[in-house]
């Protein structure tokens, strides 16, 4: 099986490390999260009120404000 390297922010790495099992690989942990349809929504809601969510909202507003409307 081939492998790929991906870059993660330090905070995301720490969270993923916390949620994966002690005998589980990072690939296994990510695969489990992806296989649970809709399961990322609870993770999203856990960000509510966090600094990470504030950053996401700020970035989304900047993207929306920078978008040009096509007519």
C-alpha positions as CSV (number, residue, x, y, z in Angstrom):
1,X,0.0,0.0,0.0
2,X,1.4,3.4,-0.9
3,X,1.4,6.3,1.5
4,X,1.1,10.1,1.2
5,X,2.4,12.8,3.4
6,X,0.0,15.5,4.5
7,X,0.6,18.7,6.5
8,X,-1.5,19.4,9.6
9,X,-1.5,22.4,11.9
10,X,0.0,21.6,15.3
11,X,-3.4,22.1,17.0
12,X,-5.1,19.7,14.6
13,X,-2.3,17.1,15.1
14,X,-2.7,17.3,18.8
15,X,-6.5,16.8,18.6
16,X,-6.2,13.9,16.3
17,X,-3.6,12.3,18.5
18,X,-5.9,12.7,21.5
19,X,-8.9,11.0,19.7
20,X,-7.1,8.1,18.2
21,X,-6.7,4.9,20.1
22,X,-3.4,3.9,21.6
23,X,-3.0,1.0,19.1
24,X,-4.6,2.9,16.2
25,X,-2.6,4.6,13.4
26,X,-3.4,8.2,12.3
27,X,-4.6,6.7,9.0
28,X,-7.0,4.5,10.9
29,X,-8.3,7.4,13.0
30,X,-8.9,9.6,10.0
31,X,-10.5,6.7,8.1
32,X,-12.9,6.1,10.9
33,X,-13.9,9.8,11.0
34,X,-14.4,9.8,7.3
35,X,-16.5,6.6,7.3
36,X,-19.0,8.0,9.8
37,X,-21.4,9.9,7.5
38,X,-22.3,13.2,9.2
39,X,-19.9,12.4,12.0
40,X,-17.8,15.5,11.4
41,X,-20.7,17.7,12.4
42,X,-20.3,16.9,16.1
43,X,-16.7,17.8,15.8
44,X,-17.7,21.1,14.1
45,X,-20.1,21.9,16.9
46,X,-17.4,21.2,19.5
47,X,-15.6,24.1,18.0
48,X,-18.4,26.5,19.0
49,X,-17.1,29.3,21.1
50,X,-13.5,28.3,20.5
51,X,-10.6,30.4,19.2
52,X,-10.5,28.0,16.2
53,X,-14.1,28.7,15.3
54,X,-13.5,32.5,15.6
55,X,-10.6,32.1,13.1
56,X,-12.8,30.0,10.8
57,X,-15.6,32.6,10.9
58,X,-13.1,35.5,10.3
59,X,-11.7,33.7,7.3
60,X,-15.1,32.9,5.9
61,X,-16.2,36.5,6.2
62,X,-13.0,37.6,4.4
63,X,-13.6,35.1,1.6
64,X,-17.3,36.3,1.3
65,X,-16.3,39.9,1.3
66,X,-13.6,39.3,-1.4
67,X,-15.9,37.3,-3.7
68,X,-17.1,39.1,-6.7
69,X,-20.6,38.7,-7.9
70,X,-21.0,37.7,-11.6
71,X,-23.9,39.1,-13.5
